[in-house]
Amino acid sequence: MSLQGLVHWLWRAVDIEGQVLDILIQKRRNKKAAKRLFKKLVKKQKLTPGVIVTNKLKSYGVAIKEIELEADIDSIRD
């Protein structure tokens, strides 16, 4: 996604029923950005997820471990 000529990444969290829980637009796609997304979601939802399904971006796994979420991590299969 491009905003004002700069590349930005759209982070979107969706529940099992397909409802969008949160959307976050950031300039980076790294561990710090992933941690920000997960912390924001946990605070907003007031509960921790049992399973997190991601694409295979490595920063998700690192961020989940660092903020100590007790969730199973599954990847979308291509």
C-alpha positions as CSV (number, residue, x, y, z in Angstrom):
1,M,0.0,0.0,0.0
2,S,1.3,3.4,-0.9
3,L,0.5,6.6,1.1
4,Q,2.0,9.9,0.0
5,G,4.5,8.0,-2.1
6,L,5.8,5.9,0.7
7,V,5.3,2.1,1.1
8,H,3.1,1.2,4.1
9,W,2.0,-2.2,5.4
10,L,-1.6,-3.0,6.3
11,W,-1.9,-5.3,9.3
12,R,-5.4,-6.8,9.8
13,A,-6.6,-9.1,12.6
14,V,-9.6,-11.3,11.8
15,D,-11.5,-13.7,14.1
16,I,-12.6,-17.2,13.2
17,E,-15.9,-16.0,11.8
18,G,-14.2,-13.5,9.5
19,Q,-15.0,-10.4,11.5
20,V,-12.2,-7.8,11.4
21,L,-10.9,-7.2,15.0
22,D,-8.4,-4.4,14.2
23,I,-6.5,-2.8,11.4
24,L,-3.1,-1.1,11.7
25,I,-1.1,0.7,9.0
26,Q,2.6,0.9,9.6
27,K,5.8,1.8,7.7
28,R,7.6,-1.3,8.8
29,R,7.0,-5.0,8.6
30,N,9.2,-6.3,11.4
31,K,9.2,-7.6,15.0
32,K,8.5,-4.2,16.6
33,A,5.5,-3.7,14.3
34,A,4.1,-7.2,15.0
35,K,4.5,-6.7,18.8
36,R,2.6,-3.4,18.5
37,L,-0.2,-5.2,16.7
38,F,-0.5,-8.1,19.2
39,K,-0.3,-5.9,22.3
40,K,-3.0,-3.6,20.8
41,L,-5.2,-6.6,20.1
42,V,-4.8,-8.2,23.5
43,K,-5.5,-4.9,25.3
44,K,-8.6,-4.2,23.1
45,Q,-10.0,-7.7,23.2
46,K,-9.2,-8.2,26.9
47,L,-8.3,-11.8,26.4
48,T,-5.5,-13.8,24.8
49,P,-6.1,-16.0,21.7
50,G,-5.8,-19.7,21.8
51,V,-4.6,-20.0,18.2
52,I,-2.9,-17.4,16.0
53,V,-2.9,-18.1,12.2
54,T,-0.4,-16.1,10.2
55,N,1.3,-16.0,6.9
56,K,4.8,-17.2,7.3
57,L,6.4,-13.9,8.3
58,K,9.1,-14.7,10.9
59,S,8.5,-11.5,12.9
60,Y,5.1,-12.8,14.1
61,G,6.7,-15.8,15.9
62,V,9.4,-13.7,17.5
63,A,6.9,-11.1,18.6
64,I,4.5,-13.7,20.1
65,K,7.4,-15.2,22.1
66,E,8.6,-11.9,23.3
67,I,5.3,-10.7,24.7
68,E,4.7,-14.3,26.0
69,L,1.4,-15.1,24.4
70,E,0.3,-18.6,25.3
71,A,-1.1,-19.3,21.8
72,D,-0.5,-22.0,19.2
73,I,0.9,-20.6,16.0
74,D,-0.4,-22.0,12.7
75,S,0.6,-20.8,9.2
76,I,-1.6,-20.3,6.2
77,R,-0.7,-23.0,3.6
78,D,0.0,-21.8,0.1
